[in-house]
Amino acid sequence: MQELKKADITIEMAPKYVKYECPHCGREVEVSYSDFEDERTSDYWPEWEGDTVICDDCGAEFEIENVEVD
């Protein structure tokens, strides 16, 4: 019987949503990743720092300071 060859696999996970705490109203907001990404100037999330966001709850504008992946 021939020995089976082995291979590594990689599970790639697509982001589902973005969460932020609005610095104006203090609420934690969860937005679908695709909707949030559509509003960014870049599709590459490390370049989102400095971009502006309008809070989905209170409508106030703020700047993205830091992007973390959980």
LINURQUI-V601456 format. One record per backbone hydrogen bond with DSSP energy under -0.5 kcal/mol. CO is the residue of the C=O (numbers start at 1). NH is the residue of the N-H. If there is no record, write none. Layout:
{{CO,NH} {CO,NH}}
//
This chain:
{{10,12} {16,33} {18,31} {20,22} {20,29} {22,26} {27,22} {27,29} {29,20} {31,18} {32,36} {33,37} {34,38} {35,39} {36,39} {37,40} {43,45} {44,47} {45,48} {46,49} {48,51} {51,64} {53,55} {53,62} {55,59} {60,55} {62,53} {63,65} {64,50} {68,70}}
//
